[in-house]
Amino acid sequence: MNIGHFYGKIVDSKNNKGIGGVTVQLTGNKFDTVSKQMKQIILKTVITSANGDFSLEGLSLFGN
């Protein structure tokens, strides 16, 4: 099984300093078998560290 990793940093656009305590969510689409439509779901959620860094680990690799 392939495992993905998505990481980054949230910074203030005025002073370019990292912002801590920001919620970061990664969303994706999932087929709902009841409604027979694609629905947007939250795959992972994290809060940035004091310097603005975040890391989403253990992501399934799929699609484009």
C-alpha positions in Angstrom: 0.0 0.0 0.0 1.3 3.4 -0.9 1.4 6.0 1.8 1.4 9.7 1.1 2.7 12.7 3.1 1.6 16.4 2.6 3.3 19.1 4.5 3.7 22.9 4.5 3.8 26.1 6.4 1.2 28.8 7.0 2.7 32.3 7.1 1.5 35.8 7.6 1.6 37.6 4.2 2.7 40.9 5.7 5.8 39.8 7.7 6.3 36.2 6.4 6.3 34.8 9.9 4.7 31.4 10.6 1.3 31.4 12.3 0.6 28.8 15.0 -2.7 27.3 15.9 -4.2 27.4 12.4 -6.5 24.5 11.4 -5.5 22.8 8.1 -7.9 20.4 6.4 -7.3 18.2 3.4 -10.4 17.3 1.6 -11.2 14.8 -1.2 -14.1 13.3 -3.0 -15.8 10.0 -2.2 -18.6 8.2 -4.1 -21.7 8.0 -2.0 -23.5 4.7 -2.9 -26.8 5.9 -1.5 -27.1 9.1 -3.4 -25.0 7.8 -6.3 -23.1 11.1 -6.3 -19.6 12.3 -5.4 -19.4 14.0 -2.0 -16.6 16.1 -0.6 -15.1 14.7 2.6 -12.4 15.7 5.1 -9.5 13.3 4.8 -7.2 14.7 7.5 -7.2 17.7 9.9 -4.2 19.1 11.8 -3.3 22.3 13.7 -0.1 24.2 12.8 2.8 24.2 15.3 4.0 27.5 16.9 6.1 28.3 13.8 3.3 27.5 11.3 4.5 24.1 10.2 2.0 21.3 9.5 2.3 17.7 8.4 -0.4 15.3 7.2 0.9 11.7 7.2 -0.5 8.3 6.4 -2.5 9.5 3.3 -3.7 7.0 0.8 -2.3 7.6 -2.7 -5.1 7.7 -5.3 -6.3 9.6 -8.4 -4.6 12.5 -10.1 
